[in-house]
Amino acid sequence: MAGLPDMPSGGALRLIGGRGTLASANPVVTVESYWPYATTLFDYIRRAMPFSAPGSLSNDEVYAVTAYILAEGNIIEKATVIDAETLLKVQMPNRDGFVPDPRPELFK
């Protein structure tokens, strides 16, 4: 495609898959395998997509893209409607894979 930068391909662009691989010799870091919160996915899509016009999607479009990625990763049912209320209820597969930072608050 003319005008677009040379983007990585293949596994570098994966959004789904990789569950259970993070502790392996070949971890596959994806939305499905790594990200602890669905709201982070929504925020990333809202700020960064589409590549050629970041931040230009409506909230409804961002919810639709978020739902598509979550459904493709079998995190939600394909018929699930994602909106401000239902997004908060999504349980990501790696939600328990993070530990709280035990250091005292650095910035007050």
SULPE-V822500 format. One record per helix or strand of 3 or more residues. SS is the DSSP state (h for helix, s for strand). FROM is the first residue (numbers start at 1). TO is the last residue. Records with the same first field share a line. If there is no record, write none. Layout:
BEGIN
SS->FROM-TO + FROM-TO
END
This chain:
BEGIN
h->10-13 + 38-48 + 51-53 + 59-72 + 84-87
END
